[in-house]
Amino acid sequence: MHNRPHPLAGRTVRLPDRCGPGDPPGELAGRHFRIEDWWDQVSGASWRETDGNPAALHYAVRAMVKGLPANDDVVYGKVGALGYLLHVSEVEG
């Protein structure tokens, strides 16, 4: 669990033009992503322990397809009204 807010919490970042091969075309690439905070700070648990949450389920599939690290360096944020989890490597890279 993270004990401090993510450095970009509360800020909007532009995601890279291509977040990666696991992203459906146009879903996240180049979009504005408003970071709320680390997922474990928002939810109180690891994304792997979150049952039934659509953002966590979507992230689990993307993480498996893309081969993202299986750690908790995951932030929660929104693209428009929809919530997503992204690994920090996708946001900062």
trRosetta pair geometry for C-beta under 8 A, 3 or more apart (Angstrom, degrees):
i j d omega theta_ij theta_ji phi_ij phi_ji
1 40 4.8 -152 -127 148 72 141
1 41 7.7 123 -170 -66 87 62
1 46 8.0 -106 -76 -62 73 76
1 72 7.3 -48 -86 121 34 159
2 5 7.9 100 129 -101 125 13
2 6 7.4 23 147 -63 166 70
2 38 4.3 95 31 23 145 174
2 40 5.8 135 16 68 86 116
2 41 5.8 -53 69 -46 107 106
2 72 7.4 -153 -30 121 91 114
5 9 4.2 -77 172 12 114 154
5 37 5.4 -79 -143 -129 84 109
5 38 7.3 -165 -149 0 41 93
5 41 6.6 127 -108 -170 59 172
6 9 4.6 126 60 -48 82 91
6 35 6.2 -94 90 158 139 131
6 37 5.4 167 11 -150 101 51
6 38 5.1 148 -48 -45 102 76
6 41 7.7 -148 -20 22 86 143
6 75 5.4 32 -74 -106 168 118
6 88 7.9 -165 -139 -100 123 112
8 11 4.7 -92 -172 52 76 119
8 13 6.2 -2 -176 -40 146 124
8 35 4.8 60 113 53 99 153
8 75 7.6 -1 70 -131 107 163
8 91 7.3 -158 56 151 155 134
9 35 5.7 -105 -107 119 37 102
9 36 6.6 0 -147 145 83 27
9 37 4.4 26 -119 -93 122 73
9 38 7.9 -52 -77 -12 116 63
10 34 8.0 -20 -166 -176 22 89
10 35 7.1 -34 15 84 25 79
10 36 7.5 54 -65 -134 47 34
11 34 7.4 -160 109 -144 26 62
11 35 6.0 4 61 43 67 104
12 32 5.2 14 177 179 116 104
12 33 6.8 156 -154 76 66 36
12 34 4.6 -33 -94 -92 85 73
12 35 7.5 177 -95 8 31 72
13 32 7.4 164 83 -152 30 59
13 33 5.5 -24 64 63 80 91
13 35 6.6 29 5 -21 106 112
13 91 6.1 85 79 -167 151 94
14 30 6.7 -12 -179 -161 98 46
14 31 7.5 -180 -150 95 61 24
14 32 5.8 -38 -97 -96 65 64
14 33 7.6 134 -118 16 16 81
15 19 5.7 -16 166 -75 124 107
15 28 5.5 -55 107 159 167 88
15 29 6.5 -128 107 -134 113 23
15 30 6.3 -70 76 -22 82 9
15 31 5.4 11 29 54 118 68
15 32 7.7 -159 0 -88 82 15
15 33 5.3 69 -46 -14 104 124
15 86 7.7 -133 -110 -121 123 162
15 90 7.2 -4 -145 153 106 90
15 91 7.0 -67 -109 -114 81 56
16 19 5.9 139 63 -83 94 52
16 29 7.0 -50 101 -139 60 70
16 30 7.4 -48 126 -65 26 52
16 90 7.6 -122 20 -172 110 62
16 93 6.9 -39 -34 103 140 71
17 29 5.4 32 172 -179 37 101
17 30 4.8 29 -115 -63 57 99
18 23 7.6 176 -169 52 59 131
18 29 5.2 2 -97 -122 36 125
19 23 4.6 81 67 -34 110 154
19 28 4.7 -4 -10 97 150 119
19 29 5.4 -133 -7 -80 85 68
19 86 7.7 -92 -153 -133 134 119
19 90 5.3 34 -159 -159 99 111
20 23 5.6 107 63 -6 66 102
20 66 4.9 49 133 -125 144 126
20 90 6.8 -79 -12 -113 121 106
21 65 7.2 -134 103 144 86 102
21 66 6.5 155 60 -105 78 78
22 61 7.7 168 -177 127 118 73
22 62 4.6 126 132 -150 130 68
22 63 7.9 164 135 -32 171 14
22 65 3.6 133 -116 97 113 117
22 66 3.8 -90 -4 -50 135 94
23 27 5.5 -148 -179 56 91 111
23 28 5.1 -96 -147 37 136 108
23 29 6.3 139 115 -40 146 91
23 62 6.9 36 -77 -132 63 118
23 66 8.0 33 -30 -70 73 128
24 27 4.4 75 68 -25 91 128
25 29 7.5 -35 -155 16 46 132
26 29 6.5 -67 -101 44 22 103
27 31 7.8 -66 131 -18 39 142
28 31 5.4 -100 -160 26 40 123
28 33 7.5 26 -156 -71 95 122
28 79 6.6 -139 -116 -53 70 159
28 84 6.9 136 -99 -155 121 171
28 86 7.7 147 -158 -91 149 123
31 79 4.8 23 144 -138 140 127
32 79 6.9 138 77 -129 53 74
33 77 4.9 80 169 109 88 138
33 78 7.3 162 -154 77 57 30
33 79 5.6 -35 -98 -74 70 85
33 84 7.2 -71 -135 59 113 124
33 86 6.9 5 -171 -2 157 150
33 91 6.9 -116 87 -117 145 101
34 77 5.1 -179 86 -169 46 104
34 78 5.1 -12 54 56 100 83
34 79 7.9 168 15 -76 75 36
35 75 5.2 -18 -143 162 106 138
35 76 7.6 113 -155 81 60 41
35 77 4.2 -59 -100 -81 39 132
35 91 7.1 67 -80 -147 127 152
36 42 5.7 64 109 -90 125 130
36 75 7.5 161 52 176 64 87
36 76 5.0 -32 50 95 113 90
36 77 5.4 178 -2 -96 74 58
36 78 7.3 63 -37 -11 105 88
37 41 4.4 -79 133 83 127 129
37 42 5.3 156 66 -53 100 91
37 75 6.8 -144 128 -146 19 85
37 76 6.6 0 61 49 55 92
38 41 4.3 88 64 4 91 107
38 42 7.0 -166 89 -7 47 85
38 72 7.4 54 -177 149 113 94
38 73 7.9 -70 -130 -141 104 37
38 74 7.1 90 -159 76 68 53
38 75 5.9 -68 -102 -102 38 65
38 76 7.5 45 137 8 17 84
39 42 5.6 -59 -146 39 35 109
39 43 5.8 -5 169 12 73 114
39 46 7.7 60 103 -157 114 31
39 47 5.1 21 120 -63 158 98
39 50 7.9 -87 166 -32 121 146
39 56 7.7 118 -164 -91 142 94
39 72 7.1 -128 61 -166 104 84
39 74 4.6 -11 3 100 127 100
39 75 6.5 -178 -33 -137 77 14
39 76 4.7 109 -94 -38 72 101
39 85 5.5 18 -78 -122 137 114
40 43 6.6 -65 -124 56 26 86
40 44 7.0 23 -175 -160 58 5
40 45 6.4 -122 -129 91 74 13
40 46 6.0 -3 -91 -83 107 44
40 47 7.8 -88 -59 -31 75 69
40 72 5.5 28 -34 179 129 131
40 74 7.9 100 -20 60 82 91
41 44 7.9 27 -162 -67 14 42
42 76 4.7 -56 14 39 160 144
43 47 7.8 108 40 -86 150 55
43 50 5.9 -21 168 -95 160 125
43 53 7.5 -45 -115 -73 143 166
43 76 7.5 119 -26 -40 100 151
45 49 4.5 -104 166 84 121 118
45 50 5.8 152 90 -67 117 80
46 49 4.7 82 60 10 88 102
46 50 7.3 -140 96 -22 49 86
46 72 5.2 -93 -125 -96 89 120
47 50 5.6 -46 -151 13 39 121
47 56 4.8 -177 -163 -132 83 98
47 59 5.8 -56 -178 90 144 142
47 60 7.3 -173 143 -63 107 84
47 72 6.8 164 8 -123 90 75
47 74 5.3 -21 -24 73 139 160
47 85 5.7 104 -115 -157 141 165
48 60 7.7 113 -106 -99 61 108
48 70 7.7 51 -69 -172 134 91
50 53 4.5 -31 151 17 118 129
50 56 4.0 -170 84 -70 127 171
52 57 7.5 -12 -153 -44 16 122
53 56 4.0 64 78 15 109 112
53 57 6.6 176 83 -13 54 85
54 57 5.7 -56 -143 38 31 111
54 58 6.1 32 159 -19 66 107
54 83 7.6 110 81 70 98 99
55 58 5.8 -54 -146 38 29 112
55 59 6.3 29 153 -19 63 108
55 76 6.7 64 142 -131 153 99
55 83 4.5 -58 -73 114 138 99
55 84 5.7 -169 -141 -118 102 21
55 85 5.1 115 155 -20 99 90
56 59 5.6 -53 -145 38 31 112
56 60 6.4 39 153 -27 64 102
56 85 6.2 57 -93 -12 48 146
57 60 5.6 -48 -149 28 32 114
57 61 6.9 29 154 -14 62 102
58 61 6.1 -57 -157 35 32 108
58 62 6.4 26 151 -13 66 110
58 84 6.9 -79 96 -128 135 75
58 85 7.3 149 78 32 92 91
59 62 5.6 -59 -144 43 34 110
59 63 5.8 38 157 -25 70 107
59 74 6.8 72 -173 -155 152 139
59 84 7.2 129 -68 -175 97 67
59 85 3.7 -24 -70 70 147 118
59 86 7.5 -134 -115 -69 111 29
60 63 5.8 -52 -142 34 26 112
60 64 6.5 25 157 -18 60 107
61 64 6.0 -59 -152 36 29 109
61 65 6.3 22 156 -14 65 111
62 65 5.8 -60 -144 41 30 108
62 66 5.7 8 166 0 69 118
62 68 7.1 30 121 -6 81 132
63 66 6.3 -65 -133 51 22 97
63 67 7.8 -154 172 28 52 2
63 68 4.1 -83 -137 49 75 114
63 70 7.1 106 163 -94 131 65
63 87 7.1 112 -104 -45 96 121
64 67 7.7 22 -178 -69 24 40
68 87 4.6 -172 -164 -30 133 154
68 89 7.1 -179 -139 50 94 124
68 90 7.6 -34 -110 -37 128 112
69 73 6.9 22 81 42 127 112
69 87 6.6 131 43 -147 85 141
69 89 7.4 107 9 -7 109 135
71 74 7.8 173 98 -25 63 89
73 87 6.2 53 96 -159 86 77
73 88 4.7 -66 154 6 103 117
73 89 7.7 71 110 -19 124 82
74 85 5.0 16 173 -178 118 108
74 86 6.9 163 -154 80 72 29
74 87 5.6 -46 -99 -97 74 52
74 88 7.3 -122 -87 -27 26 74
75 85 7.1 161 80 -151 36 60
75 86 5.8 -20 60 62 86 82
75 88 6.3 89 -15 -80 106 73
75 91 6.2 -2 38 -21 134 157
76 83 6.3 1 -172 -171 97 107
76 84 7.4 166 -148 85 55 39
76 85 5.6 -32 -94 -95 68 72
77 83 7.2 171 97 -145 23 66
77 84 6.3 -24 69 61 68 82
77 86 7.0 -31 32 16 107 111
78 81 6.7 -35 -170 -158 126 12
78 82 6.3 148 -151 77 80 38
78 83 5.3 -46 -92 -93 81 56
78 84 7.1 135 -109 15 30 79
79 82 5.7 -20 64 67 79 95
79 84 6.1 23 0 -1 102 128
86 90 4.6 -115 -177 76 105 127
86 91 5.3 112 114 -48 130 100
87 90 5.1 96 62 0 76 102
87 91 7.6 -161 95 -1 41 88
88 91 5.5 -62 -148 43 43 106
88 92 5.3 12 166 3 81 116
89 92 6.6 -58 -117 53 24 91
89 93 4.9 17 179 -15 62 128
90 93 6.4 -35 -99 41 15 104
